[in-house]
Amino acid sequence: MGAALQIGISTCPNDTFAFHALLTGEVEIQGCDLEFTLADVEELNAGMFAGRFEVCKVSFHAALAHAENIIVLPSGSALGYGVGPVLLGSPACEHWDPSQKKRVLAPGKWTTASLLMRLFHPEVETLDQVVFSEIMPRLQRDEADYGVCIHEGRFTWKEQGLHLIEDLGERFERQTTSALPLGGLVAQRSLGDEMQTKLARGIQESIAWGLANRAACLGSMRRYAQEDKDEVLWSHIELYVNAWTLDLGTEGRRALTALAKLARERGLLQPGVELRVLPSVS
């Protein structure tokens, strides 16, 4: 067997749930030795740009920017309705005031959250990029005025004394009549169709195993999550692990097209950029 294939996934509960069976050996991909790296999504985006990973969970914003070198796998995506990033205000900022320059935090230049903020609020000249887990604590300490929050932040902002300014995902859904594609698994095109298909099938089997053995995945979810309450972890799974996680299908592919179209219309993506999606493996 040759060198291990490098797989990058996020520490978020939906990824550790989806990959639990592969991480623990409950599911194996015959003939493949996999080596996993778990990291923040913006670290994964950078790793994908650098060619560090053969397969990687990335923001779809990053995937669009690197479309010529990667292919989207049909399984493993975070996509749906009511799943998007939320723009939150600090305890002192209850309302959005575009007439004043305010400090706005975002979870990484290439995250889909940053793309949505730039699409819908072009009046904000600068987004201060920080690790997603730092955004709500900084807002609580009044070290920033607003923050674009993702992952568990969607469920916990109210109890932390923050204000909901806008649901950016909901705005995308209204404008495009499409589900919001947040992030997905991509493979380097250099792997070739046969290996891409083998990996996609194994990943789909891991997700299916998790859905059939939900409680068994809790250990992996707890190990890496920013939030330690089990009910929050399961809320995360209910929202972000769905039919499109198993297979993007027609609607998932339409959502990717809608995101690319909107970004092109606003001048945030070069004309002609299209993502290639591997055919379904089921």
Long-range contacts (C-beta under 8 A, 24 or more apart in sequence): 1-31, 1-33, 2-33, 3-33, 4-33, 4-34, 4-35, 5-32, 5-33, 5-34, 5-35, 5-54, 5-55, 5-199, 6-35, 6-37, 6-52, 6-53, 6-54, 6-55, 7-34, 7-35, 7-36, 7-37, 7-53, 7-54, 7-55, 7-56, 8-36, 8-37, 8-38, 8-39, 8-44, 8-47, 8-48, 8-52, 8-53, 8-55, 8-56, 8-57, 9-36, 9-37, 9-38, 9-44, 9-56, 9-57, 10-38, 10-39, 10-40, 10-41, 10-44, 10-57, 10-183, 11-38, 11-39, 11-40, 11-224, 11-225, 11-226, 12-41, 12-151, 12-224, 12-225, 12-236, 12-240, 13-152, 13-221, 13-224, 13-225, 13-233, 13-236, 13-237, 13-240, 14-78, 14-236, 14-237, 14-240, 14-241, 14-245, 15-57, 15-76, 16-217, 16-220, 16-221, 16-223, 16-224, 16-225, 17-210, 17-214, 17-217, 17-220, 17-221, 17-237, 17-241, 18-76, 18-203, 18-206, 18-207, 18-210, 18-241, 18-245, 19-203, 19-206, 19-220, 20-206, 20-209, 20-210, 20-216, 20-217, 20-220, 20-221, 21-205, 21-206, 21-209, 21-210, 21-213, 22-202, 22-203, 22-206, 23-220, 24-220, 26-206, 26-209, 26-213, 26-216, 27-202, 27-205, 27-206, 27-209, 28-202, 29-198, 29-199, 29-201, 29-202, 30-198, 31-198, 32-198, 32-199, 32-202, 38-224, 40-108, 40-131, 40-132, 40-133, 41-107, 41-108, 41-111, 41-132, 41-150, 41-183, 42-107, 42-108, 42-109, 42-110, 42-111, 42-129, 42-131, 42-132, 45-108, 45-110, 45-111, 46-110, 48-186, 49-110, 51-188, 53-188, 54-187, 54-188, 54-191, 55-185, 55-186, 55-187, 55-188, 55-199, 55-203, 56-185, 56-186, 57-183, 57-184, 57-185, 58-110, 58-183, 58-184, 58-185, 58-186, 59-108, 59-110, 59-111, 59-112, 59-113, 59-115, 59-182, 59-183, 60-112, 60-181, 60-182, 60-183, 60-184, 60-256, 60-259, 60-275, 61-110, 61-111, 61-112, 61-114, 61-115, 61-263, 62-110, 62-111, 63-184, 63-186, 63-275, 64-259, 64-260, 64-263, 64-269, 64-273, 64-275, 65-110, 65-269, 66-186, 67-273, 67-274, 67-275, 67-276, 69-188, 69-189, 70-186, 70-187, 70-188, 70-189, 71-186, 71-187, 71-189, 71-196, 71-276, 71-277, 71-278, 72-184, 72-185, 72-186, 72-248, 72-256, 72-275, 72-276, 72-277, 72-278, 73-184, 73-185, 73-186, 73-187, 73-196, 73-199, 73-200, 73-203, 73-278, 74-200, 74-204, 74-247, 74-248, 74-252, 74-277, 74-278, 74-279, 74-280, 74-281, 75-185, 75-200, 75-203, 75-204, 75-207, 75-245, 75-246, 75-247, 75-248, 75-281, 76-184, 76-185, 76-203, 76-207, 76-245, 77-181, 77-182, 77-183, 77-184, 77-185, 77-244, 77-245, 77-248, 77-252, 78-181, 78-182, 78-183, 78-184, 78-240, 78-245, 79-179, 79-180, 79-181, 79-182, 79-184, 79-242, 79-244, 79-245, 79-248, 79-252, 79-255, 80-179, 80-180, 80-239, 80-240, 80-242, 80-244, 81-173, 81-179, 81-180, 82-169, 82-170, 82-239, 83-154, 83-169, 83-180, 83-182, 83-239, 83-240, 84-113, 84-116, 84-167, 84-168, 84-169, 84-170, 84-172, 84-173, 84-180, 84-182, 85-112, 85-113, 85-116, 85-117, 85-148, 85-149, 85-150, 85-154, 85-168, 85-169, 85-182, 86-148, 86-149, 86-153, 86-154, 86-157, 86-164, 86-165, 86-166, 86-167, 86-168, 86-169, 87-117, 87-121, 87-146, 87-147, 87-148, 87-149, 87-164, 87-165, 87-166, 87-167, 87-168, 88-135, 88-136, 88-139, 88-146, 88-147, 88-148, 88-149, 88-153, 88-157, 88-162, 88-163, 88-164, 88-165, 89-139, 89-145, 89-146, 89-162, 89-163, 89-164, 89-165, 90-139, 90-140, 90-142, 90-144, 90-145, 90-146, 90-147, 90-162, 90-163, 91-139, 91-140, 91-142, 91-161, 91-162, 91-163, 92-142, 92-145, 93-145, 93-146, 93-163, 93-165, 94-163, 95-163, 95-165, 96-146, 96-165, 96-166, 98-123, 98-124, 101-125, 102-145, 102-146, 103-128, 103-144, 103-145, 103-146, 104-128, 104-144, 104-145, 104-146, 104-147, 104-148, 105-129, 105-130, 105-134, 105-135, 105-138, 105-139, 105-144, 105-146, 105-147, 105-148, 106-130, 106-135, 106-147, 106-148, 107-131, 107-132, 107-135, 107-148, 107-149, 107-150, 108-132, 111-150, 112-180, 112-181, 112-182, 112-183, 112-259, 113-148, 113-149, 113-150, 113-168, 114-148, 115-259, 115-263, 115-268, 116-148, 116-168, 116-169, 116-171, 116-172, 117-148, 117-168, 118-266, 118-268, 119-172, 119-262, 119-263, 119-266, 119-268, 120-166, 120-168, 120-171, 122-266, 133-226, 136-160, 136-162, 150-182, 151-226, 151-236, 152-225, 152-226, 152-227, 152-232, 152-236, 154-239, 155-227, 155-232, 155-235, 155-236, 156-227, 156-232, 172-259, 172-262, 175-262, 176-255, 176-258, 176-259, 176-261, 176-262, 178-251, 178-254, 178-255, 178-258, 178-259, 179-244, 179-251, 179-252, 179-255, 180-255, 180-259, 181-252, 181-255, 181-256, 181-259, 184-248, 187-278, 193-278, 196-278, 197-278, 197-281, 200-278, 200-281, 201-281, 204-246, 204-247, 204-281, 204-282, 207-241, 207-245, 207-246, 208-246, 210-241, 211-241, 211-246, 246-282, 247-280, 247-281, 247-282, 248-277, 248-280, 249-280, 253-277
